[in-house]
Amino acid sequence: MTRLAVLGVGRIGGEIAFLSSVLGLADELVLFDTADALLRSQVLDLTHTGLDITVSTDWRDIKEADICVFAAGLPRNPAVKTRADLLSVNLPVASSCSRALTRFSGVLITVTNPMDANNYYLCRNTGLEPRQCIGFGGQLDSARFGMVLQERGIPGTPWVLGEHGEHQVPVFSRLEQEVVPDTREEILGNLRTASMEVIRGKGGTEFGPAVHIATLIRIIARDERALIPCSCVLDGEYGFDRCSLGVPAVIGRDGIRSIEEWDLDRWEREKFQAAGAFVTDLCTRLGI
C-alpha cells in the first residue's frame, strides 16, 4: 500500500495524481491546494475516471503519506527568464507548506522551481533528513540531453547534473565518443532553452515532467534502488555542502540510499563548480 500526497494540484501536480492512479503507483491520494475550486475540480475529475482510489483533501493526512510531491507555487511562464527568478515568489509557498511536512516520515519529491533551492529549504526548515529530500529535474534534463545526442548521432547514456536551470551540467565524459568543447557549449545552449517552446506554446511544461516524476515515484514505492540524476542535499560530496545539487544517486523506498561521486573531466568540473557556487548563493539567501 502506498499513500501519495501532492501539495499543489495544478498543471503538474494534477497530472502526477492522475498518472500515479492510472499506473497503480498509489493506493491512496492526499491532495491539497489553497485554490479550493481547483482542488475540488481535480478530485471530481479523478472520481469520474472510475478508478478505485481513496482521495483525501485534509492536509493533516500528509504526515502519514509514504511519498509527498511538492508542486505548489508559481510555474515558469514566458515572462520568467530563468527558474531562479522564481525564488522570491515561491519561497513563501515552501514556507507555508513546511507546516504540513513537520514530522513527515516519508520521502519528499521537490518539483517547484527553483527546485534545488526549494529542496534545500524544505529539508532544513522541516527538520527532515537529507535522505528524505529528493529534488526532481535531472531525469527530465537528461531525457532532453538524450534527444539532442540522438539527433547528432552521438551514442551513450545521457546524464545531466548540477543545477536544474541555467547551470546544468551535461556529462560528456561518460559517452561513447569524444565531444569537443565547441560542440559541448552548443549542446548546453540548446538544453538551457529546451523547455521554452513548450512554455510559449501552452503556458508551461506538463507531460515530460509528469512522466519522469511518476517514474521516480515508482522507483521509491517499489524500492527499485535505481541510480538516477536528482538533486540531493550535500554534505561534502563533490566539495559542496549547505546546498542541494543534481548528482547521481541510488534511490529506494527510504529515499536517497547513496550518492556516487564521479570523476568529471575538466570542462564538466568547471561547469559543476559554477553550478555549485550559484546554488549555494541561492541557498545562502534563504537564511537557514
Steps between C-alpha positions, in 0.01 A plus 500: 500500500635842401350828609604786271455863599513787252542858620377721217265334250534729200647408163778272631352391832168401345667300226718321758193404704329370185798305368577346838140382524482362147836324525416346836785676679277626780219337692401818684536869412524806719449811288529856624490844340413844631280551192187326630315498168796343321542241772133400487510483121807279494352261756172482307684445171694211657176356636348505152773266374339221699835401647483328837711740703439684826555877493540721806521880490600540866856638510552339841497159329820592316705407808395138455581483128779280365591750228421870471544706184548873555366661180338813646581855394540704186627301198740635245327696223618700196557808719737314735852499356652232727376259766708682761289812443212321673679484836339803661146411393517127580697514825192613700311205348771258614494662843125457527514137387770422756223483759351195330841330485589530868556147638449360149672160490475423128696615194460853367531576128557870435381624161426870550763733355762602576504133589851467645457793739149389597618146568772631730257737672236235563760262640640755744173672589309182580772303675479220245809289445691571177433144382126577505528800266532435126499787253348419161647636178803295402294224340322748274820688413670169421213392275530827308877449477437152362279641225775743394760224499275278291442777247877541466571127484705502820466165687496459876285543810395861567563647846445858612623612842538835677219754522158442349524819299759714322787327681416144402795276419465246217753223556688430178790302647281192552384487137640257246684760294686824559303823467708813444451811718334710229239231440451461874429870540256493209313204649495665843348811346226287344427328832466830684213602271351153442176570685430847364316396182261293713458784749430755227258268321290368790601707803714237674645152484282210612532157338880473509539591869199293607620179333847526655356587842275195474809292423667639812190418707512144365869467588428607858175307548646176365841546664675455165830648623562659164782740415355827368599867477321699771560792733634399841587702809877460503737450792840530339431299184661663198646756742166661592270526798224741606328451164308248291647405162433249223720194546478127420320332791359158579131534590281256689209477742677707766608768253866565422701188583834626370662766283760406239795735450610477139830610352403789276725642231631855510210656304244323718680588825503867408128494418419306816698743716307788343172319566596435861603860559178631345268272697695552825447873458125443453488279808693756704229754426249270669644587839490148643 
